[in-house]
Amino acid sequence: MQGKKEYQEKLFTQFLLSERVPEHNFYRRLKSVLDLDYLYALTKPYYGASGQKSIDPVVFFKLCLVGYLENLISDRKLIEHCSMRLDILFFIGYDVDDQLPWHSTISRTRQLFPEEIFEEVFTKVLQMCIDKGMVSGHTQAIDSAPIKANASMDSLELKVPEQDLQGHLAEVRHISHRDKEVYRKAKENKASKEQQSISANKQELAALKSRNKKWSKDQDYRPGAKNKGARYTSNKTHYSPTDPDARISVKPGKARKLNYLSQLSVDTGHHVITDIRAYHADKKDNQHLQDIVSRLQPRLHKTGLLWRNCIADAGYSSGENYAYLEQLGLQSFIPPHGTYRGGPKGFKYNQEQDHYICPQAEVIPFKKVFKDYRTATLKKEYRSSSKQCKGCPLQSECLGRTAKEKKFSVTYYKEEYDRNIERVESKQGRYMKAKRQSTVEPVFGTLTQFMGLRKINTIGLKQANKCMHLSAMAYNLKKYLKFTQKRAKSGAKALRSLLLEIKALQYLINFDLSPLNLA
């Protein structure tokens, strides 16, 4: 007989979420292992003693984690999504008839708590992974990726000298008639005076002036992300009034965008994230390595883990970084950057006497140590005399047209470079390279595509740092629930048990069963 369901809402009903959510459900299992009660003591100083009660800090963090687990970057969509999911309601401790917090409450609470609270929760989650045996600690892979900021390239403003604001605008900035019509003015300029002041030198300003003249003739568009004028934008000459902490950055083959830089450290054991932080996107990777290491090593040391190997790509290469890692007792597996040569081609280095020998067997002695103003790195200068180079058959090739003596500079950290290169080119170094490619790069892909890091939905560097920590927490918790301890099938365990039984039997045989001992 055919059935037909007639729906009619009941005035009274008996409904328990605990009975409706299956035992194997992800959020039910997460609720059983994730204890965030310590947040009440951590966040208490940031609340007043009177007034209306705010959102529960535990509920706030759980809602944020749900957003990144569900790949939702909008607080409004997050609340809508949670209201339709029984398992999420059970996870955050709400019943079906309880009113969820307003989406703006999530945003305000995120701004209320400082970065240290989010980092503390991240460390607690990492400790859970360590206790479960998911973190080996001895090898850490470090990498970076740009994360899109919540600001548009079309709203960029030109930085100007403080002493000549209007004059500089009239001289340098050429805005066409159409550009005045479509120009996107920010509602509020959040940049400080320092961020609005130009940092380019006279040569860069002259280049900017000529480029803008050409741009005003060639096209009738603003230098945004989707047109030709985007190449004329620079962090030295432009800033975002919407998000002053965002920086213009570009990857090969992609358009320029306002981004933040995410620096990530992953344990090679089971791909657990051990450190993450947001940085300005206009700096190089090697400028952040020492800050990453100074934060990561004490964190691992507190948990009883010994960090030995640091692996990264060539973007983190610098003599200062190699020396810093050696001082801390860490082995670096970081390929040297493409510009490193270790001295002129065909010249041999004498380490004991610190000089070079040219192809004509002339000694090129060391002269002085100086700081390169372009790269801000220490270098050693080597220079011959004009008498040595006079009449040399290689003079035209070696010296050039005007020079009368051979002069060149080499990094101050040549020995550190050479030791690192030896490690990178060894069998272990080739293994570490494959380990890095299979460890940290897939983790970044997962965070950006599936864990809510394709775009930062907040404004400011501090808020971006909170978002990155939340995404990393969600990633580690997901791996925590999926992790199962794998044991190798070998006779080692059986052999150990046999040895223990033999020792126990020998102890009983040698034991004196006298009445005195029995007493």
PLY file of the C-alpha trace (Angstrom):
ply
format ascii 1.0
element vertex 519
property float x
property float y
property float z
element edge 518
property int vertex1
property int vertex2
end_header
0.00 0.00 0.00
1.40 3.40 -0.97
2.25 5.69 1.90
1.92 9.46 2.02
3.61 11.64 4.65
1.61 14.54 5.96
3.74 17.20 7.73
2.28 19.14 10.61
4.37 20.98 13.17
3.98 19.76 16.73
3.30 22.18 19.51
5.32 20.09 21.98
8.09 17.67 21.10
10.85 15.70 22.81
14.14 16.07 21.00
17.70 15.39 22.18
20.68 16.34 20.01
22.83 13.72 21.72
20.50 11.03 20.37
20.40 12.44 16.84
24.15 12.94 16.26
25.84 9.60 15.40
28.71 8.32 17.52
31.14 8.36 14.57
30.28 11.95 13.56
33.32 14.21 13.18
32.09 17.02 15.43
30.92 14.58 18.10
34.36 13.01 18.24
35.98 16.46 18.22
33.80 17.56 21.13
34.97 14.57 23.17
38.70 15.33 22.74
38.82 19.15 22.59
38.79 20.76 26.03
38.85 24.59 25.90
37.81 25.34 29.49
41.18 27.00 30.15
39.98 29.87 27.95
37.80 31.23 30.75
40.88 32.10 32.83
42.87 33.33 29.80
40.19 35.71 28.52
38.82 36.98 31.85
41.05 40.13 31.93
39.46 41.35 28.67
35.93 41.59 30.07
34.33 44.09 32.43
32.70 43.30 35.76
29.26 44.63 34.77
27.00 44.89 31.76
25.44 42.32 29.48
27.00 38.90 29.17
29.08 38.41 26.05
29.48 35.33 23.90
31.09 32.39 25.68
34.82 32.39 24.70
34.73 28.61 24.25
31.73 28.94 21.92
33.54 31.72 20.02
36.63 29.62 19.38
34.56 26.59 18.42
32.57 28.67 15.93
35.79 30.03 14.44
37.19 26.51 14.10
33.99 25.38 12.38
34.42 28.20 9.87
37.85 26.97 8.83
36.86 23.30 8.97
33.94 24.07 6.64
36.03 26.44 4.45
33.83 29.46 5.24
35.54 32.86 5.42
32.37 34.93 5.97
31.06 35.28 9.53
27.54 35.82 8.22
27.60 32.61 6.18
29.16 30.78 9.12
26.19 31.53 11.40
23.73 30.58 8.65
25.56 27.31 8.08
25.73 26.41 11.79
22.00 26.99 12.26
21.30 24.24 9.70
23.64 21.59 11.14
22.63 19.50 14.15
26.14 18.11 14.67
27.68 21.61 14.78
25.01 22.77 17.26
25.86 19.78 19.43
29.60 20.61 19.13
29.21 24.23 20.29
26.73 23.31 23.04
23.58 24.89 21.58
20.11 23.33 21.35
17.87 23.51 18.29
15.80 26.33 19.77
18.77 28.38 21.07
19.52 31.64 19.26
23.02 31.65 17.76
25.26 34.71 18.27
24.97 37.56 15.78
27.64 37.47 13.06
29.01 40.87 14.11
29.62 39.46 17.60
32.13 37.03 16.09
33.99 39.90 14.42
34.05 42.08 17.54
35.22 39.23 19.77
38.00 38.39 17.33
39.21 41.96 17.63
38.86 41.91 21.44
41.24 39.02 22.10
44.96 39.67 21.43
47.18 37.50 19.25
48.68 35.80 22.31
45.36 34.09 23.11
45.13 32.54 19.63
48.76 31.46 19.78
48.19 29.87 23.19
45.25 27.83 21.87
47.34 26.80 18.86
50.11 25.61 21.21
47.59 23.59 23.25
46.33 21.87 20.09
49.92 21.17 19.05
50.54 19.65 22.47
47.60 17.29 21.88
49.25 16.13 18.64
52.61 15.68 20.40
51.03 13.62 23.20
49.46 11.36 20.59
52.83 10.70 18.95
52.18 12.69 15.77
55.23 14.99 16.02
58.82 13.73 15.70
60.38 17.18 16.15
63.83 16.46 14.68
63.08 17.83 11.16
61.04 20.93 10.33
60.17 22.12 6.82
59.60 25.86 6.35
57.87 27.58 3.43
55.77 30.66 2.64
52.79 31.61 0.48
50.96 34.88 -0.26
47.40 35.08 1.08
45.05 37.60 -0.51
44.18 40.58 1.69
40.71 42.05 2.10
41.51 45.10 -0.07
41.30 46.01 -3.75
44.09 47.19 -6.04
41.65 49.72 -7.49
41.64 51.69 -4.22
45.42 52.28 -4.12
46.67 55.75 -3.26
50.03 57.32 -4.05
52.42 57.99 -1.20
53.55 61.60 -1.09
56.31 63.57 0.70
54.98 65.26 3.81
56.54 68.62 2.89
55.01 68.87 -0.61
51.73 67.03 -0.75
49.75 68.91 -3.38
52.79 69.77 -5.48
53.87 66.17 -5.73
50.36 65.03 -6.67
50.16 67.62 -9.43
53.59 66.74 -10.79
53.62 62.95 -10.57
50.08 61.67 -10.59
48.30 61.84 -13.95
44.64 60.88 -13.70
42.61 60.81 -16.89
39.05 62.10 -17.23
37.59 58.61 -17.18
39.71 57.64 -14.22
38.15 60.46 -12.19
34.74 58.97 -12.88
35.56 55.38 -11.92
38.04 56.14 -9.14
37.18 54.05 -6.06
37.67 56.23 -3.01
38.01 54.42 0.30
35.35 55.26 2.89
37.99 55.71 5.58
41.73 56.14 5.24
43.16 53.84 7.92
46.81 54.48 7.05
49.05 56.44 9.38
51.14 59.42 8.23
54.21 57.20 8.05
52.40 54.71 5.81
51.22 57.52 3.53
54.71 59.01 3.15
56.73 58.01 0.13
59.78 55.79 0.64
61.20 55.90 -2.90
64.44 57.70 -3.70
64.93 60.37 -6.38
65.77 57.87 -9.12
62.65 55.81 -8.41
60.52 58.97 -8.36
61.93 60.04 -11.72
61.13 56.63 -13.18
57.63 56.83 -11.71
57.10 60.25 -13.26
58.09 59.12 -16.75
56.07 55.91 -16.49
52.96 57.77 -15.40
53.28 60.19 -18.31
53.46 57.25 -20.70
50.59 55.54 -18.89
48.34 58.62 -19.18
48.88 58.64 -22.97
48.67 54.91 -23.60
45.50 54.05 -21.70
42.54 55.46 -19.85
42.45 53.14 -16.81
43.66 53.16 -13.23
46.61 50.86 -12.34
44.49 48.06 -10.91
44.94 44.30 -10.90
43.39 43.56 -14.32
45.03 46.06 -16.62
48.34 47.16 -18.01
48.89 49.91 -15.45
49.31 47.39 -12.63
53.03 47.11 -13.41
53.52 50.77 -12.43
52.44 50.15 -8.83
54.98 49.63 -6.06
54.98 49.42 -2.27
57.45 52.32 -2.28
55.03 54.61 -4.08
51.54 53.22 -3.32
49.55 52.16 -0.26
46.08 50.83 0.47
43.89 53.18 2.55
41.50 50.27 3.22
44.16 47.97 4.70
47.50 49.77 5.15
49.21 46.57 6.36
48.52 44.78 3.05
51.36 44.87 0.53
51.55 44.57 -3.24
53.17 41.29 -4.27
53.26 39.19 -7.40
54.10 35.62 -8.35
55.44 34.72 -11.83
52.59 34.46 -14.30
50.02 36.05 -11.97
48.60 39.55 -11.54
49.73 41.87 -8.76
47.53 41.76 -5.68
47.41 43.09 -2.15
48.57 40.18 -0.01
49.84 39.03 3.34
52.70 36.55 3.61
52.08 33.35 5.55
55.19 31.66 6.96
54.58 28.03 7.84
56.60 25.35 9.61
55.56 21.69 9.29
56.90 18.62 11.09
57.99 15.97 8.60
56.79 13.10 10.79
53.03 13.31 10.15
52.71 16.78 8.55
51.57 18.57 11.71
51.83 22.38 11.61
54.23 23.50 14.34
54.31 27.25 13.63
52.49 29.82 11.52
52.51 33.62 11.39
51.45 36.49 9.14
54.04 38.94 7.80
54.10 41.86 5.38
54.24 40.59 1.80
56.94 43.01 0.64
59.79 41.30 2.50
61.93 38.36 1.40
61.67 34.93 2.99
65.23 35.00 4.32
64.40 38.10 6.39
61.88 36.08 8.43
63.79 32.84 9.06
65.51 33.91 12.29
62.22 35.11 13.75
60.58 31.77 12.88
63.40 29.75 14.44
63.53 31.88 17.60
59.85 31.17 18.15
59.73 27.53 17.06
62.77 26.11 18.85
61.68 27.08 22.41
58.17 25.76 21.67
59.53 22.34 20.69
62.05 22.37 23.56
59.29 22.92 26.15
57.53 19.78 24.93
60.71 17.69 25.19
61.41 17.51 21.43
64.88 18.04 19.96
65.02 19.96 16.67
68.02 19.01 14.52
67.32 19.68 10.81
65.90 22.80 9.17
64.86 22.41 5.52
63.62 25.20 3.24
63.88 26.42 -0.34
66.44 28.84 -1.81
64.33 31.86 -0.83
65.59 31.47 2.76
69.24 31.38 1.74
71.65 33.89 3.27
74.98 33.72 5.05
73.51 35.28 8.18
70.85 32.56 8.34
73.39 29.75 7.89
75.56 31.17 10.68
72.53 31.70 12.94
71.35 28.09 12.52
74.85 26.74 13.20
75.04 28.76 16.42
71.83 27.07 17.58
73.13 23.61 16.68
70.76 23.17 13.72
71.71 21.61 10.39
70.48 23.68 7.45
69.40 22.07 4.19
68.73 25.29 2.27
69.99 25.54 -1.34
72.02 28.71 -2.02
70.42 31.43 -4.10
71.28 31.68 -7.79
73.62 34.65 -7.41
76.05 32.88 -5.08
79.35 31.93 -6.74
81.91 31.85 -3.90
84.43 33.86 -5.88
85.38 34.67 -9.52
85.36 31.85 -12.04
88.74 30.13 -12.33
90.09 31.56 -9.05
91.14 29.18 -6.27
90.59 30.04 -2.61
93.23 29.45 0.06
91.34 29.14 3.33
94.37 29.12 5.67
95.84 32.38 4.39
92.51 33.87 3.24
93.42 34.84 -0.30
92.56 33.86 -3.87
94.92 32.67 -6.62
94.09 33.78 -10.15
94.56 31.57 -13.26
97.98 33.22 -13.76
99.10 32.10 -10.24
98.96 35.64 -8.82
97.82 36.05 -5.20
94.76 38.28 -4.69
94.93 39.23 -0.96
92.10 40.12 1.44
91.74 43.87 2.10
88.72 44.69 4.28
85.24 43.81 5.53
82.41 46.11 4.52
78.60 46.19 4.51
76.84 46.17 1.16
74.26 48.97 1.31
72.02 47.29 -1.30
71.66 43.92 0.41
72.63 45.02 3.97
74.99 42.03 4.24
78.63 41.76 5.28
81.19 41.15 2.53
84.95 40.70 2.24
86.89 42.67 -0.39
89.86 41.18 -2.26
92.07 43.38 -4.43
95.32 42.94 -6.32
97.84 45.65 -7.28
98.23 47.24 -10.70
101.73 45.77 -10.97
100.38 42.24 -10.70
97.83 42.73 -13.46
100.07 44.77 -15.81
100.95 42.82 -18.93
98.67 39.88 -18.01
97.39 38.02 -21.12
93.92 37.79 -19.50
93.79 41.49 -18.64
91.11 42.41 -21.20
88.81 39.58 -20.09
89.52 39.76 -16.37
89.61 43.53 -15.70
87.39 45.08 -18.31
88.06 48.38 -20.08
89.00 50.92 -17.40
90.14 48.88 -14.35
93.86 48.49 -13.77
93.66 45.97 -10.92
91.48 42.98 -10.02
88.88 43.80 -7.37
85.95 41.68 -6.20
83.94 40.93 -3.08
82.76 37.66 -1.52
80.24 37.06 1.23
81.61 37.19 4.77
79.94 33.82 5.47
81.66 31.80 2.74
82.55 28.94 5.11
78.94 28.63 6.26
77.80 28.64 2.63
80.27 25.88 1.72
79.24 23.64 4.64
75.57 24.10 3.79
76.15 23.36 0.09
78.01 20.18 1.05
74.99 19.04 3.08
72.50 19.97 0.34
74.42 18.04 -2.34
74.84 14.94 -0.15
72.57 11.90 -0.23
70.82 13.15 2.91
70.34 16.55 1.26
68.59 15.02 -1.75
66.35 13.10 0.63
65.55 16.30 2.55
64.60 18.11 -0.67
62.08 15.40 -1.56
60.82 15.46 2.03
60.23 19.21 1.88
58.36 19.03 -1.42
56.09 16.26 -0.12
55.51 17.86 3.28
55.03 21.61 3.46
53.78 22.33 -0.07
50.72 20.01 0.15
49.91 21.49 3.57
49.80 25.01 2.10
47.58 23.77 -0.72
45.16 22.27 1.80
45.03 25.45 3.89
44.41 27.76 0.93
41.92 25.56 -0.91
40.01 23.74 1.83
40.72 25.42 5.20
39.62 29.03 4.66
42.97 30.65 3.83
42.27 31.57 0.22
41.57 35.10 1.49
41.92 37.01 4.76
38.49 38.31 5.78
39.85 40.81 8.33
41.77 44.10 8.23
45.30 44.50 9.61
48.34 42.32 10.22
47.35 41.32 13.75
43.90 40.16 12.64
45.45 38.25 9.71
47.74 36.48 12.16
44.72 35.33 14.18
43.06 33.93 11.06
46.17 31.96 10.14
46.43 30.46 13.62
42.77 29.41 13.52
43.23 27.76 10.14
46.32 25.88 11.39
44.41 24.76 14.50
41.58 23.39 12.37
44.08 21.54 10.18
45.89 19.95 13.15
42.64 18.92 14.82
41.43 17.24 11.64
44.69 15.28 11.41
44.45 14.48 15.12
41.10 12.70 14.71
42.27 10.80 11.62
45.60 9.73 13.07
46.12 6.09 14.06
49.40 4.84 15.49
51.07 2.54 12.97
53.28 -0.19 14.34
55.81 -2.01 12.19
55.37 -5.78 11.90
58.66 -7.12 13.15
59.99 -9.53 15.73
61.51 -6.75 17.83
58.57 -6.58 20.24
58.42 -10.35 20.67
62.19 -10.52 21.21
62.01 -7.80 23.86
59.25 -9.68 25.71
61.30 -12.89 25.60
64.36 -11.14 27.05
62.26 -9.70 29.88
60.90 -13.17 30.70
64.43 -14.64 30.74
65.65 -11.88 33.09
62.68 -12.46 35.41
63.37 -16.20 35.47
67.06 -15.62 36.27
66.07 -13.30 39.10
63.78 -15.94 40.63
66.48 -18.62 40.36
69.10 -16.45 42.06
66.67 -15.15 44.69
67.35 -16.50 48.19
64.07 -17.93 49.51
65.20 -17.93 53.13
62.72 -17.23 55.97
64.46 -13.93 56.55
63.81 -12.77 53.02
60.22 -14.00 53.11
59.64 -11.97 56.24
0 1
1 2
2 3
3 4
4 5
5 6
6 7
7 8
8 9
9 10
10 11
11 12
12 13
13 14
14 15
15 16
16 17
17 18
18 19
19 20
20 21
21 22
22 23
23 24
24 25
25 26
26 27
27 28
28 29
29 30
30 31
31 32
32 33
33 34
34 35
35 36
36 37
37 38
38 39
39 40
40 41
41 42
42 43
43 44
44 45
45 46
46 47
47 48
48 49
49 50
50 51
51 52
52 53
53 54
54 55
55 56
56 57
57 58
58 59
59 60
60 61
61 62
62 63
63 64
64 65
65 66
66 67
67 68
68 69
69 70
70 71
71 72
72 73
73 74
74 75
75 76
76 77
77 78
78 79
79 80
80 81
81 82
82 83
83 84
84 85
85 86
86 87
87 88
88 89
89 90
90 91
91 92
92 93
93 94
94 95
95 96
96 97
97 98
98 99
99 100
100 101
101 102
102 103
103 104
104 105
105 106
106 107
107 108
108 109
109 110
110 111
111 112
112 113
113 114
114 115
115 116
116 117
117 118
118 119
119 120
120 121
121 122
122 123
123 124
124 125
125 126
126 127
127 128
128 129
129 130
130 131
131 132
132 133
133 134
134 135
135 136
136 137
137 138
138 139
139 140
140 141
141 142
142 143
143 144
144 145
145 146
146 147
147 148
148 149
149 150
150 151
151 152
152 153
153 154
154 155
155 156
156 157
157 158
158 159
159 160
160 161
161 162
162 163
163 164
164 165
165 166
166 167
167 168
168 169
169 170
170 171
171 172
172 173
173 174
174 175
175 176
176 177
177 178
178 179
179 180
180 181
181 182
182 183
183 184
184 185
185 186
186 187
187 188
188 189
189 190
190 191
191 192
192 193
193 194
194 195
195 196
196 197
197 198
198 199
199 200
200 201
201 202
202 203
203 204
204 205
205 206
206 207
207 208
208 209
209 210
210 211
211 212
212 213
213 214
214 215
215 216
216 217
217 218
218 219
219 220
220 221
221 222
222 223
223 224
224 225
225 226
226 227
227 228
228 229
229 230
230 231
231 232
232 233
233 234
234 235
235 236
236 237
237 238
238 239
239 240
240 241
241 242
242 243
243 244
244 245
245 246
246 247
247 248
248 249
249 250
250 251
251 252
252 253
253 254
254 255
255 256
256 257
257 258
258 259
259 260
260 261
261 262
262 263
263 264
264 265
265 266
266 267
267 268
268 269
269 270
270 271
271 272
272 273
273 274
274 275
275 276
276 277
277 278
278 279
279 280
280 281
281 282
282 283
283 284
284 285
285 286
286 287
287 288
288 289
289 290
290 291
291 292
292 293
293 294
294 295
295 296
296 297
297 298
298 299
299 300
300 301
301 302
302 303
303 304
304 305
305 306
306 307
307 308
308 309
309 310
310 311
311 312
312 313
313 314
314 315
315 316
316 317
317 318
318 319
319 320
320 321
321 322
322 323
323 324
324 325
325 326
326 327
327 328
328 329
329 330
330 331
331 332
332 333
333 334
334 335
335 336
336 337
337 338
338 339
339 340
340 341
341 342
342 343
343 344
344 345
345 346
346 347
347 348
348 349
349 350
350 351
351 352
352 353
353 354
354 355
355 356
356 357
357 358
358 359
359 360
360 361
361 362
362 363
363 364
364 365
365 366
366 367
367 368
368 369
369 370
370 371
371 372
372 373
373 374
374 375
375 376
376 377
377 378
378 379
379 380
380 381
381 382
382 383
383 384
384 385
385 386
386 387
387 388
388 389
389 390
390 391
391 392
392 393
393 394
394 395
395 396
396 397
397 398
398 399
399 400
400 401
401 402
402 403
403 404
404 405
405 406
406 407
407 408
408 409
409 410
410 411
411 412
412 413
413 414
414 415
415 416
416 417
417 418
418 419
419 420
420 421
421 422
422 423
423 424
424 425
425 426
426 427
427 428
428 429
429 430
430 431
431 432
432 433
433 434
434 435
435 436
436 437
437 438
438 439
439 440
440 441
441 442
442 443
443 444
444 445
445 446
446 447
447 448
448 449
449 450
450 451
451 452
452 453
453 454
454 455
455 456
456 457
457 458
458 459
459 460
460 461
461 462
462 463
463 464
464 465
465 466
466 467
467 468
468 469
469 470
470 471
471 472
472 473
473 474
474 475
475 476
476 477
477 478
478 479
479 480
480 481
481 482
482 483
483 484
484 485
485 486
486 487
487 488
488 489
489 490
490 491
491 492
492 493
493 494
494 495
495 496
496 497
497 498
498 499
499 500
500 501
501 502
502 503
503 504
504 505
505 506
506 507
507 508
508 509
509 510
510 511
511 512
512 513
513 514
514 515
515 516
516 517
517 518
